[in-house]
Amino acid sequence: MNTASDILIIGGGVIGLAIAIELKLRGANVTVLSRDFAEAATHAAAGMLAPQAEAIADPALLELGLKSRMLYPNWAQKIEEISGLSTGYWTCGILAPSYERPKPENLEIRSSSSPALWLDRTAVHHAQPGLSSEVIGGFWFPEDAQVDNRALAQALKAAAQTLGVDLREGVMVEAVQQQHGQVTSLKTTAGEWQAEQYVLATGAWSSALLPIPVQPRKGQMLSVRIPSDQANLPLQRVLFGSEVYIVPRQDGRIVIGATSESVGFTPGNTAAGLQKLLAAAIRLYPVLQEFPIEECWWGFRPTTPDEAPILGAGLCQNLTLAVGHHRNGILLAPVTALLIADFLSQQQSTPLLQSFSWERFYTSAEATASPSIKSVSNSAQPSADSNGRLNSNSIDSNTVHSNAMLKQYSTPLDRPEIDTTEPVSNSLDQPLVIAGRSFRSRLMTGTGKYRNFEEMRQSIAASGCEIITVAVRRVQTNAPGHEGLAEALDWKKLWMLPNTAGCKTAEEAIRVARLGREMAKLLGQEDNNFVKLEVIPDAKYLLPDPIGTLEAAEQLVKEGFAVLPYINADPLLAQRLEAVGCATVMPLGSPIGSGQGIKNEANIQIIIENANIPVVVDAGIGAPSEAAQAMEMGADALLINTAIAQAQNPALMGRAMGMAAEAGRLAYLAGRIPVKTYASASSPLTGTIAP
């Protein structure tokens, strides 16, 4: 049995090798098992780095692609320096010719991740001579690029070997052996292998090892060769058509691809597949018909149902997933390596990584019913939905769980001690999850109205909160009490929730939200896309504008924000905001800073019952009893600022509010007794001693 590695990566394609190199550079001892480096999906790629040209609709996937494209220049240079080989990285830009003019709304969408430029007929033919006369315009994406996929694969392999990664080719993994939620070893054709951590990067073959929704999607490709008598390359940039892409290489090859066929692992090129590619390519760029065909090949892309990758924590505690990249494996290699290495070193997910969790393919009911993915520590919990809310049919199971616990701990000496250094609810509850990011504390606090920074820091620490909301406008303008606020807190330990306080219109809120995202980046939270959305034109009662809030939320969601909207306790508005993609809804308990407590309990209760996203009660809470009340109703979290900041002893009140949030949550999970009209004796009425 082999036990030499800290981390064992299953799969030797571009993704597996990129992760191995990143981990090795961080000091890890890494082994890569690959049954055949030549079989990887790399060979079904053309090497386009085209997050914009592909017009990716999923905001999270687009963000992932843009971030990876940004990393590529330095990443490719690093690989080339280590390996001594070229990756073929070429910032040639991508031109997307069109046979018809896009609709105005599509022009706006394609231009949203600027720079992107629509070229009319004259401009597009000037930009690329030789295009078909049918082309009437096209989009120009100057920051999209390409890499030679085969050269990259060889450079990655050489870099891994140079760094001392243990590459084992010809080793087929036959089984992932598990016990008690842990991978214990890998059964392979070369014996058993063990490591502390395992990374699955097996591409289209992943579902053969684990029940992961990744299937092969066959892609056929071919290349032609520019005649040697042509001194200059006739094609200087990638052509991304509606039915075909044409990728020039600097060595005189032109790659044409690719079909997309759900035919399993059926090998080989077909006449129909190649004919379809050639017809589409010649229609777009007729010059190709004169060039000799050099090569034809095929490969298998790893495709998930939503064509986005599966990244991050796996079904076992020491198993990490990096599979299902579909047609974007080459593009996403740098960012995947970075995210997976960060995850393995910090054991903490990020909102971006959470967007690609395997759990998105399974409903909460399925997850609850499946013993293979059910956490052992949850076995004594009431059944709950994905937000941690009790199911209406959970009473009988609660009784069973309670009896089991009583039987297990039959004497006082058998009862486990409670670790008071962690919130009690952590041992009985799931974390609070917002936009894929997990938090232990269900209390959020703010930074306003404190008498000084020291009181603010003490209160935040005492409360145990992890999310701190910050008014972007006040920080940007150094408003009184906010000078130096960005430096006053340790943003490596706290998660910033920029808010749009002071905005009276949707347009203002959208603009300030963008500033907030940049502010978070400047403070080191590169992946922070959170925004607390406030649109408040009313100066007297500070009530949010429902129409402006909905308008701003729709736009910000399109731009990739995790939107946490502050709203009146309006159940219908809450449903609309959830439908447009908001990460939470935040109904007010009573007007901001009023300390009136929960004045609209019935409406908040309706919102909680109908929401499939976290419900955060925000504003109006004045005392810990009111905080506990909100949590007992089933709220997922609280946001409290004034009641803490303006207390005579803010730190003490912060601690009280944190404890109240935990107590209320535990009470909700425990389930209160029904209210009865008459008394019910606590002591039994049978078996008593006769008077």
N, C-alpha and C positions, 0 to 999 in steps of 0.2 A: 504494500500500500504506500502511495506517495503522499508525503505530508509536508513538503518543503515550502509551500507557498502561503503567503498571507491571503492572497486573492487569486482565485482560479476563474478564468474567463472561458466560457464555452462559446466558440465561434471565432474564426480567424479572418473575417471580412474587414472592410474598412472601419465599421463601427467597433468591433472587438479590438482591433489593433490600435485604433485611436484612443480608446479607453485604457488599454494596457500601457501605452506610452505616457499618457497623462499621470496615471497612478505610479508608474516607475519613476518619473521625474519628481514625484512627491515622496519618494523613499520607500514605496511598498515593494514587497517581493511578489512578483506576478508571474503566473503561468497561463499560457493560452493553448487550449486544445482545439485543433481544427482537423476535420476529417479530410478536407481538400481545400487549400487556399484558392485554387483555381476555380472552384465551384461557387464562390461567393457572388452575391447579387451585384457586386461591382461591375461584373461583365455584362449586365443587362442595362448599364447606364451609359449616358453620353457625357456625364461630368458637368452638366449645366448647374450653375449656381443662380437660380432663377425664382426667388420668392415673389418678386413683383410680376414677372412675365407670366408665371403660372396662375396669377389672379387668385391666390389662396383666399377662400372666403372665411375660414375659421380664424377668428382673431388671435387665439392662442398659438395656432400653428404658424400663422403669418409672423407673429412676434418671434417665435422660435427660429424661423427661417431668416428673418432680418438680422437677428442677433448673431446667428451663425455666419451669415455673409460678412458681417462686420468683423468677425474674428479671423476670417480666412487669410488675409494678407500676412499677418504675423504668424499664424499657425502654419501656413504653407512654407514660409521662410524657415521656421524652426525645424520642420520635418526635413527640408532640403539640407539644412546645415548639419543635422545629426546624421542623415543617411548618405550625404554626398550625391544624391540623385535628384533630378528635376521632377516636380509634380505636374508640370504643364499648366500651372496657374497663369491665367491670361485675363486681364480686365478689359475684355473686348466689347463689353456691353451686349445687350440683346435687343433685337428688333423684332417686333411682333406684327408682321404684315396682315392686312385684312382685306377681304374681298367686298366688304360692305361697311358702311359707316356705323359705329356703335351708337346705341341709344344714349341720350344725354346723361342719364343716371349712371350708365356704365363708364362713360368718360370720367365722371366724378369719382367713381369707385376705383378705377384703375390709376387715377392720379392722386389718390388719397395718401399713399406712402411715398411721397415725393422724394427725389425728383423722378418725374415721368412726364413724357411729352408726346402729344398726339401730332403726328406729321401728316399733312395732306398729301394728295397724289403727287404733286410736283416735288415736295420735300422728301417723301419716302423713296422715290425713284432716284433722286439725287444722292440720298444717303447710301443707297445700295443699288448700283446699276445692275441690270440683268434680271430684275424681278419681272414676274408675269405682268402683262398689260391689264390683267384682271384686278391687280392690287390697286385699291383706291386710297390707301392710307395705311397708317400703322402706328403703334406705340413704340417709343424709344425709351429703354431703361438703361441709362448709362452706368449704373452701379451694379447691375447684374453681370455675372462673369462666367468663366468656365475653368475647369481643371481637367487634365487628361486622366480619366478614371483608372486606366491600366497603369500609367506611370505613378499615380498616387498610391495604388495598391502596392507596387514594388517598393516605393520609397518608404511607406509605412512599415512594411515587413523588414526592410533593411535597418530602419531607425530603431525598431523594437529589438532587433538582434544586437545592434551596436550598444544599446543601453543595457543589455543583459536580461531582457525579458526571455523567459524560458518558453520557446515556441515548439510545440509538439504537433507535427503534421502527421496525418494518417491515423489519428486517434478518434474513433467514433464513440460518442457518449450514448450508451444504451438505456440508462435509467438514472434518474435523480432520486436518490434514496433519502427518505425523510423520517424523522421521529420527533414528536412533541413540538411541531411547528418549526423545526430546524432541518436544514439539509445536513445530513451526516456524512455523505460521501457520494461520489459519482461512480457508477459502474460503467466501465468502458471496455473497448476491445483490447486495451493495454493494461487491464487490471483496474483496481479501485484507486480513486484519487480523493484526497481530502484537503481542505483549506478552511480558514476562518470565515471567509466570505466568498460567495459565488456570484458571478455575473452571467446572465443568459443573454447572449448576443448571436443567436443561431439563425437569424433571418427567417426565411420561408420554411425552415424545418422545425421551428419552435414548437408547434403543436404536437409533434411526435414525442416530445419529452414532458410537456405540461399542458393542461387544458387552457391554452391561451388562444384567443380568436385571431390567429395569424394564418393566412392561407397563401399559397403561391399564386402569383399573377405573371404568366409568361410574357416576356417581351422579346420580339424578334428585331434584329437590327442588321444593317449592312454599311459598308463604307465604299466610297469611290476614291480614285486617285487623280489629282490634278496632273495633266500631262506635263512632262518635264520641260517642254519647249515654252511653257508659260512662266516667265521670269517672276511675275508678281502674283500674289494670291488674289484671285478674282473675288473671293468672299472674305471679308475682314471681320465679320461679326456673326453671332448666332442668329439664325432665323427661326422664330418660334411661331409656327403656323397653327391653325385650328385643328389640323389632322396629322401634322408631321412636324418634326423639328430637324433642322439642318445645322450641323456643328462643324465649323472649319477648324482644323488643327494647323499649327504653325509648321508642321513637317510636310504639308501638302495633302494630307488625307482629309476627307469630308465624311463625317459620320451622319447617317440618316436613321432616324428611329421615331418611335418604336411602337410596335403593336402592344395591346393590352388584352390578354386572353386568359379566361378562367378555365384552364384545361388541366389543372393539377400539375403534376411533374412530367407531362408529356414532352419529350425532348424533340429537338430538330427544327430546322427551318422548313417552312412550307411555301409552295409556289404562290398560294393565295396571299399569304402574309407579306411576302416580299413584293408581289405585284402591287398590293395596296400601298405599301410604303413608297415604291418608285413612282407610281402614278401621282400620289399627292405631292411628292418632292419635285417632280418635273413640272407639275402644274404651277407650283409656287416659284420655282427657280429653274426655268427651262434649260439653262446652260448645262445642267447636270446630265442631260441625255447624251452629251458627247463624251463624258468621262468614263473610263473603264472601271468596272466593278472590281474591287480589290478583295473583299472578304464579306462573309455573312456569318452571323452567330446568333445565339439566343441566351437568355438567362431567366431567373425566377425572382421576381420582386416579392418581398414579404409584405403582405397587405392585410390591414385590419378592416373591420366593417366601415369605419369612418375615414379610412385612409390616412390616419394620423398614428404616430408611433406610440408604443407603450413603454414608459420610462419610470424608473424609481422602484419603490419597495415592491417586492414580490409577495407570493402567498406564504413564504417562510421568512422568518426574521432575519436570516443571514443570506437571503437571495435577492438580488437586484436585477431588474429587467431593463433591457435596452434592445427592443425588437420592434418589428412592424413599421419600418420607415418608408415602406411603399416605394415611390419613385424619387424620394428626397434623401436617400441615405448618404450620398456624397455631400450634398449641401449641408446636412445636419451633423456630419461627423464631428466638427470642432465643438459645437455647443453641447452635443450629447456627451462627449468625453469630459467636458468641463462640469456639466451638471451631475453626471454620475460620480465623478471623482469627488466633487464637493459633498454629495450625499453620503458616500462611503466614509469620508473623513470626518464629517460633522454629524452623521446620523440624523439629519434634519432636512425635511423636504422644503421646497420653496413653492410659492403659488404657481410659477410657471411649470415646475416639475409635476405638481399635483394635477395640472390640467390634462396630463397624459397618463394618469394612473390607470391600471387595469380595471379598477373598480367601476369605471364609467360604463362598462359593458354588462354589468350585473345589477339588477334591481336590489333594493334593500331587502325585499322579501326573500329573494333567492339567496342573498348573502346570509340572512338569518337562518334559513333552513339548511344551509350547506355546512355539515360538520367540518369539512376540509378547510374552510376559510373562516371559521368562527373562532374568535379568540378564547382561549381557555379561561382567561381572567374574567370573562363576561358571563360565565356559566351561572352565576348567582344573581344576575340582573333581571329585572322585569324586561319583557320584550319591548323594543322601541323602534321608531322609524329612523330614517337616515339622519335626521336632525337631533336624535336622542329623545324624542317625545314618546310618551307611553302610548302603546296601542290600546284600543278599547277592549280588546279581547285578552288582555294580559293578566287578569285577576287570578284565574286558576293557576297559571304558571307561577305567579308570585308566591302563592301558598306552597306550591311544591318546592320552590327554591328556598323559602323560609324554613320549611321542615327539614330540608337537606342540610341547611346551615346549622340548625339546632342539633341535629344528629351528629354532624361532623365535630362540632365544638361542644361536647356534652358536659365538660367541667370547666370551671374558671381557669384552671391551669392550662387547658388546651387552647384557649382563645388567643388569637394572634395579637401582638402588640400593634398599636397604630403609630405609624411614623408621623409625628407632628410637624416635621420639617417640610412636608408636602401637603397641599390641600387635601382634606379627607375625601372630597368627591372624586379625586383622580383615581382612587382604587375601585370605585363603583361605577364610574361614568366614562363615556367616550369624550375625547377632546372636543372643544368647539372648533368647527371647521368652517372657514369663510374663504370662498374662492379657491379652495384646494389647500389653504394654509391652516395648520393646526395650532391651537392655543390651549394652554392648560387653564388659564384664568378666564372666567366668564364676566369679568368686570373690566370695562374700558373707562378711562378717565381722560380729562383734558388738561390744558396748561393755563387757562385763563383765570383771572380773578384772585390769584394767590398774592399774598402780601410781599413775598420775595421768592427768589429761586430756591433758597435752602428749604423753605417750607414745602415748596412744590416737590423737590427731590425726596424729602422725607416721606411725604404723603404717598407718592407713587410707589416707593419701596415698601411702605407699610401695607398698602392695599394689595400687593402681589399682582397688580395688573400687568399686562404685556402690550396692550394696544393703547397708544396715546394719540389723541386727536389734536391737531395743530392748525390754527387759523392761518392759511397761506398769506392772505392779504396783510395781516398784522405782522407776520415775520418778514415778509418782503419789504414792508415800509418801515420796519423798526418802530412800530407803534408803541406808545408808553406801556411799559411792563413786558414788552416782547423783545427788547434789545438783547441780543446775545442768546435768545432762546434756543436757536439751533445748536449752540455749543454747550448748553446747560445740561443736557441729558446724554446718556450713553446710548447712542442709536445702534450699537452692535447688540444690545440686549433688549431694546424696546422696539416695537414695530410702529412706525409712524403712520397715522391716518390723517393725511392732509384734508382739511375741510374748506368749503367755499363760503364760510361765514361772511356776511356783509354784501353778498351778491343779491341783487334785486330782480334780475332777469336770467333766463336760461342762457343767453349769450354770454353774460358776465360769468356765470358759473362754469361754463365750458372752458372759457379762457383761463380762469383761475385754477381749474382742475389740471390743466396742462402745465401751468406753472408749478403746481404742487408736485406733480410727478417728477419734474426736473429737480425740484428742491430735494425730494427724497433721494434721487440719484446722487446729487452733490454730497449728501450726508452718508453715502456708502450703500444705500439700499437700491442697487441697480435694478432689481426685479420687482420693486414695489409699484404696483399699478392701482393701489387702493385710493379711493376718494370718498369722503363723506360729503354727499351732495346736499347743499342747503340753498334754496331759492326763497328768499324772505323779503317781500316788498313792504310788509306791514311793520311799521316802526313801533307801534304801541303794544301789541300783543305778541309780536314776533312769530306769527303763524305762517307756516310754509305755503307757498303757492302751488297747488296741485298740478295745474296745467304746465306751468314753467318747469316744475320738477320732472314731470313725465317727458317733456320735450328734451330737456338736458340729459336725462338718463338714457334715452334712446340713442342720442348722438355719442355720448361717452362710452356706452357699451360697444357701439360700432368701432370706436377708436381703441378698444382693447382694455378699457378700465374695468376694475372690479368696483362697481358702484354700490355704495351704502347710502340710500336716500333717506333723509329726515322728512317725515310726513305727519300729517294729522292722522288720527286713528280711524282711517277710512278703509274698510275691508275691500271695497271694489278697487280703489286706487292701489292698494297693496298687491292685489292680483294682477293688475295691469303692469305694475313695475316688475313683478316676478316674470311675467310673460315676455317682457322685452329683454330680460337677461340680467337683472340686478342681482348682486351677490347676497344682499340682505334687504329687509325693510326695517325701518327704525321709527315706529309710531311714538308720538309724544304721550307721556302720562298726563301732563298738564303743561301750561306754558313754561318756556325756558326760564330757569332761575327762580321760579315762583315758590318752590318748595311745597306745593299743594298736594303732592302725592299722586296716586292713580285716580283720576277723575272720570275716566272713560273705560272702566274695566270691561264692560260688555263688548265694546267694539274691539278692544285689544284681544279679548278671548276669541272672538270670531277670526281675527287675523291669524292668531296662533294655530287655531284648528285647521285652517285652510292652507297655510303656507307650507311649501316644500323647500324653502330656504330659511336660514336663521332669522328669527325675529328678535330685534334688539330694542328694548324699551329705553327711550332716550328723552330726557328733559322732565323736570317737575318733581323728581324724587328728592325728598328732603330729609328722610330719616332711614336708618337701617331696617326698621320694620316695614317700610314701604318698598325697599329694595327686595326684601325677602318675599313680600306679597307678590311682586311682579314675577319673581322666579318660581314661586309656588303655582302661579297660573300656567306655567309652561313656557315662559319666555326663554330664549336661548342665551341671552346675555343682557347686560345693562350698560348704559353710558351715563356716568354721573360726574359732574364737575363742580357746580356751585356749592352743593351741599357739603362737599369736602373742603374746597378752597376757602369758603367763607366761615367754616366752623371755628370756634374759639381755639381748638387744637386740631388743625387739619390732619396731622399724621395719625392721631388717635381715631379720628373719624374715617380716614382712609382705611385703617385696619378694620374698623367696625363694618364698613360697607363691603369690604372683601369677604369678611366672615359671613355677612348677611347673604351675599350672593351665593356662597357655598351652601349655607344652611337652607336657603330657599330651594336651591337645586336638589339637594338631597331629599328634602321634604316632598318635592314633586315626584322624584323617582320612587320614594317609599310609598306614596299614595296615602292620602289622609283618610280618616274614618268618615263614614257618611254622617251628615247632620241629622239628628233625630229630635222629635218633638218631646219625648219623655226620657226620663233617666234610664240608664241601663247599668246595673251593678257590675263593678269590676271583679268582685269576688264571686266564686261559683255559689249557686243556691242549692246545689245537691251535695250530699255527702257531709253535711254539717253536723256538729254535735248537738243532740237534742237538749233543750233547756231543762 
